[in-house]
Amino acid sequence: MDTGEKLINWYLNNHRSLPWRETKNPYKIWLSEIILQQTRIEQGLDYYLNFVNTFPNVGKLANASEDQVLKMWQGLGYYSRARNLHFTAKHVENNLNGRFPDNYTDLIKLKGIGPYTAAAISSFAFNEPRAVVDGNVVRVLSRVYDEATPANSSAGKKIFQELADKTLHEAKPGLYNQAIMELGSQVCKPSSPKCNECPWNDRCLSLKRKNWTDRPVKIKSKPPKERIIDYVVLETNNELIFRKRTQNDIWKGLHDFDSIENVNEPSPSYLKTEILKKHPHLSISEQSIAPEREYSHILSHQKIQARFWRWKTDGEINENSIYLKVQKDEMDRVAVPRLVHKYLEDTFSI
């Protein structure tokens, strides 16, 4: 039995039952792959089921509003994935007659679909012989071949794609791709791998050389950028004033509050001056002299220190602006970052 068949047989006897593995529907496979980028299966499963139940086909997703999609995505992070998901759904529905391309070359042209996702969809849905390369696959291959080239370097990405292509089972590419990813996830773990359970332990060079803890090699990433954000939560008797984020920055398309950044200890008078520049028709009727709450929030490349000041206001906002008043009993309908949701949860028990 060749090594590919051996891995597939292991997979058939040991894999986890997951809904996207039980379908050849490219829409559902695409949806699962986008959700599972940068997301653990345990967290992504409920999101996947919610999306499939709410949007059972690409047309339903295409016709949803961006706010609805972002609200359903809330808590998953990396919100550009949700915006790209919605954009691509509209493109497939409106320009491709609601049908996903059936090959890697056309799939990779779609927004939000890179080499891994295109290979996954084309092999899982259409059995096209394209090898997937994700973190699990890199870990397996780096140990099996004892490959020391940094996996996150340009040279490393090229080498690991070549190794994946070399080992791919041409006749059963979809099944093989699922198998090697499952092997990395369940057996060839980052620490404490279950080498005695691995169907490839007889060919693993790192196991023989006892250097598996050094594989894969990665170039250290830069330290996260630090940001200080002072949010001013403007409140009427029954409403909060939210702001929609429209800049090319974190959380684009989501809602938060007016803010200033990177001022170490802003005075209340300074904050008031800055806020009233944006809202000349509002007046501050009650102003705190200290933040109501403070949080630290870690993103992939940023570390945020956030302070929330809550002030009572009177007056009106421009209804056509990026600001909107939301009734307090309807706040849970607004798509917000996890940081803002934490504040609302702690303060208003939404």
C-alpha positions in Angstrom: 0.0 0.0 0.0 1.4 3.4 -1.0 1.7 6.2 1.5 -1.3 8.1 0.1 -3.6 5.1 0.4 -2.2 4.4 3.9 -3.1 8.0 5.0 -6.5 7.8 3.4 -7.3 4.5 5.1 -6.3 6.1 8.4 -8.6 9.0 7.8 -11.6 6.9 6.9 -11.3 5.1 10.2 -10.4 8.1 12.4 -11.8 11.3 11.1 -14.2 13.6 12.9 -17.6 13.9 11.4 -18.2 17.5 10.3 -21.0 18.8 8.2 -18.9 20.4 5.4 -17.2 17.0 4.9 -20.6 15.4 4.1 -21.3 17.5 1.0 -20.0 18.3 -2.4 -21.8 21.6 -2.6 -19.2 24.2 -3.4 -21.2 27.0 -1.7 -21.2 25.2 1.6 -17.6 24.1 1.3 -16.6 27.7 0.4 -18.6 29.0 3.4 -16.9 26.6 5.8 -13.4 27.4 4.5 -13.8 31.1 4.9 -15.2 30.7 8.4 -12.4 28.4 9.4 -9.6 30.7 8.3 -7.9 31.8 11.6 -10.7 30.0 13.5 -10.7 26.8 15.5 -13.3 24.2 14.3 -14.9 24.2 17.8 -15.6 27.9 17.5 -16.5 27.9 13.8 -19.0 25.1 13.7 -21.8 27.1 15.3 -21.2 30.0 12.9 -21.2 27.7 9.9 -24.5 26.1 11.0 -26.0 29.5 11.6 -24.9 30.8 8.2 -26.2 27.7 6.4 -29.5 27.8 8.2 -29.9 31.5 7.5 -28.5 31.5 4.0 -29.0 28.0 2.6 -27.7 29.1 -0.9 -25.5 31.7 -2.4 -28.5 33.8 -3.6 -29.8 34.2 0.0 -26.4 35.4 1.2 -26.0 37.7 -1.8 -29.3 39.4 -1.0 -28.6 40.0 2.6 -27.4 43.4 3.9 -23.8 43.9 4.8 -24.9 44.8 8.4 -26.7 41.5 8.7 -23.7 39.5 7.5 -21.3 41.4 9.8 -23.7 40.9 12.8 -23.8 37.2 12.2 -20.0 37.2 11.9 -19.6 39.1 15.2 -17.1 37.4 17.5 -15.1 35.6 14.7 -12.8 38.5 14.1 -10.9 39.3 10.9 -13.9 41.0 9.5 -12.5 41.5 6.1 -13.4 37.8 5.6 -17.1 38.6 6.1 -17.0 41.6 3.7 -15.2 39.5 1.1 -17.7 36.6 1.7 -20.6 39.0 1.0 -18.9 40.6 -2.0 -18.1 37.2 -3.6 -21.7 35.9 -2.9 -23.1 38.9 -4.8 -20.6 38.3 -7.7 -21.4 34.6 -8.0 -25.1 35.3 -7.9 -25.2 38.3 -10.2 -22.4 37.6 -12.7 -22.0 33.8 -12.6 -25.6 32.8 -12.6 -25.4 31.6 -9.0 -22.8 28.9 -9.8 -19.3 28.6 -8.4 -16.5 27.9 -10.8 -15.5 24.2 -10.9 -11.8 24.7 -11.2 -8.9 26.2 -9.3 -7.9 28.7 -12.0 -11.3 30.4 -11.9 -11.9 30.0 -8.2 -8.8 31.9 -7.2 -10.0 34.9 -9.1 -12.8 35.4 -6.6 -12.3 37.9 -3.8 -11.2 36.4 -0.6 -10.1 33.1 -2.1 -6.4 32.4 -2.1 -4.4 29.4 -3.1 -5.4 27.2 -0.1 -9.1 28.0 -0.4 -9.2 27.5 -4.2 -7.4 24.2 -3.8 -9.8 23.1 -1.0 -13.0 23.9 -2.9 -11.8 22.5 -6.3 -10.6 19.2 -4.7 -13.4 18.7 -2.2 -16.3 19.7 -4.5 -14.9 18.8 -7.9 -12.1 16.3 -7.2 -9.6 18.4 -9.0 -6.0 17.3 -8.2 -4.9 20.4 -6.3 -2.9 20.1 -3.1 -3.9 22.2 -0.1 -1.3 23.8 2.1 -2.4 25.1 5.5 -0.7 25.2 8.9 -1.5 21.5 9.6 -0.2 20.4 6.3 3.0 22.4 6.7 3.6 20.9 10.1 3.2 17.3 8.8 5.4 17.8 5.8 8.1 19.7 7.7 8.4 16.7 10.0 8.0 13.9 7.5 10.7 15.5 5.3 12.6 17.2 8.1 12.4 20.5 6.1 14.2 23.4 7.9 13.3 26.2 5.5 11.2 28.8 7.4 7.6 28.0 6.5 6.5 31.6 6.4 9.3 32.7 4.0 8.9 33.0 0.3 11.2 30.1 -0.3 9.4 28.1 2.3 6.0 28.6 0.8 7.3 27.5 -2.5 9.0 24.4 -1.1 6.0 23.3 1.0 3.6 23.7 -2.0 6.0 21.5 -4.0 6.1 18.9 -1.3 2.3 18.9 -1.0 2.0 18.5 -4.8 4.5 15.7 -4.7 2.6 13.7 -2.1 -0.9 14.3 -3.4 -3.0 11.3 -4.2 -4.0 12.1 -7.8 -7.0 9.9 -8.0 -8.5 10.9 -4.6 -7.3 14.5 -4.1 -10.2 15.7 -2.0 -10.1 12.7 0.4 -6.3 12.9 0.6 -6.4 16.7 1.4 -8.9 16.1 4.1 -6.7 13.3 5.5 -3.4 15.2 5.7 -5.1 18.2 7.4 -6.8 15.9 9.9 -3.5 14.2 10.6 -1.9 17.5 11.4 -4.9 18.6 13.5 -5.4 15.4 15.5 -2.1 13.5 15.5 0.9 15.6 14.3 0.1 18.4 16.9 2.4 21.3 17.6 3.3 19.9 20.9 2.9 16.3 22.2 2.3 14.7 18.8 0.9 11.2 18.9 3.6 9.7 16.8 2.7 6.1 17.8 -0.7 6.7 16.1 0.6 8.2 12.9 0.2 6.2 9.7 3.4 7.9 8.4 5.6 7.3 11.5 7.7 4.8 9.5 8.8 7.5 7.0 9.0 10.5 9.3 12.6 11.9 9.3 12.0 14.2 12.2 10.8 11.3 14.3 13.9 9.3 13.4 16.2 12.2 14.1 14.2 13.2 17.2 14.0 16.9 16.2 10.3 17.2 15.6 10.1 19.9 18.3 12.1 22.1 15.9 9.7 21.7 13.0 8.3 23.7 11.3 10.8 26.6 11.4 9.2 30.0 11.3 10.5 33.6 11.1 9.4 35.5 14.2 6.8 38.1 13.5 7.0 41.7 14.4 5.6 42.7 17.9 2.1 44.0 17.8 1.4 47.6 17.3 0.1 49.3 20.4 -2.9 51.6 20.3 -4.7 53.6 23.0 -8.3 54.4 22.2 -10.6 56.6 24.3 -14.2 56.0 23.4 -16.8 58.6 24.3 -20.2 56.9 24.6 -22.8 59.5 23.9 -26.1 58.6 25.5 -29.6 60.1 25.6 -32.3 58.8 27.9 -33.1 55.8 25.7 -30.5 55.7 23.0 -26.7 55.4 22.3 -25.0 57.1 19.4 -23.0 54.6 17.4 -20.5 55.3 14.7 -20.0 53.1 11.6 -16.3 52.5 10.8 -15.7 53.3 7.2 -11.9 53.7 7.0 -9.5 51.0 5.8 -8.7 50.0 9.3 -9.6 47.3 11.8 -13.4 46.5 12.1 -14.4 48.2 8.8 -18.1 48.1 8.4 -18.8 47.5 12.1 -20.0 50.0 14.7 -18.3 51.5 17.7 -18.4 55.0 19.3 -16.6 58.4 18.8 -13.0 58.2 19.8 -9.6 59.8 20.0 -6.4 57.8 19.8 -3.0 57.6 21.4 -3.4 60.4 24.0 -2.0 59.0 27.2 -4.2 60.8 29.7 -6.8 63.1 27.9 -8.6 65.5 30.1 -12.4 65.6 30.0 -12.3 69.1 28.6 -10.0 68.0 25.8 -12.4 65.1 24.9 -15.4 67.4 25.0 -13.8 69.9 22.6 -12.9 67.1 20.2 -16.4 65.6 20.4 -18.3 68.8 19.9 -16.2 69.5 16.7 -17.9 66.5 15.2 -21.3 67.2 16.7 -22.0 70.9 16.7 -25.7 70.4 17.3 -25.2 68.3 20.4 -24.7 69.5 24.0 -23.2 67.6 26.8 -25.6 67.6 29.8 -23.6 65.2 32.0 -19.9 64.5 31.7 -17.8 62.0 33.7 -14.4 63.0 34.8 -12.9 59.5 34.5 -13.4 56.5 32.2 -16.3 54.2 33.1 -14.5 51.0 32.0 -11.1 50.0 30.7 -10.1 46.9 28.7 -7.1 45.4 27.0 -7.8 43.8 23.7 -5.4 41.7 21.6 -5.7 41.4 17.8 -3.3 39.5 15.6 -1.1 42.5 14.9 -2.4 45.0 17.4 -2.7 45.5 21.1 -5.4 47.9 22.1 -5.9 49.6 25.4 -9.4 51.0 25.4 -11.1 53.4 27.8 -14.8 54.1 27.7 -16.3 57.4 28.9 -20.1 57.7 29.1 -21.7 61.1 28.7 -25.3 62.3 28.6 -26.3 64.4 25.6 -29.1 66.5 24.2 -29.6 67.6 20.6 -29.5 66.0 17.1 -27.1 64.2 14.9 -26.9 64.3 11.1 -29.2 61.4 10.0 -27.2 60.9 6.8 -23.8 60.7 8.5 -21.9 57.6 9.8 -23.6 58.1 13.1 -26.9 56.6 14.2 -29.0 56.6 17.3 -30.0 53.2 18.5 -32.6 52.4 21.2 -31.0 50.6 24.2 -33.3 47.7 23.9 -32.2 47.2 20.3 -28.4 47.4 20.7 -27.9 43.7 20.3 -29.0 44.1 16.6 -26.0 46.3 15.8 -22.8 44.7 14.4 -20.0 45.7 16.8 -16.4 44.5 17.5 -16.0 42.1 20.3 -14.3 44.8 22.4 -17.4 47.0 22.1 -19.7 44.1 22.7 -17.9 43.4 25.9 -18.5 47.0 27.1 -22.2 46.8 26.2 -22.5 43.5 27.9 -20.8 44.7 31.1 -22.6 48.0 31.1 -26.1 47.4 29.7 -26.4 43.6 30.1 -27.2 43.0 26.4 
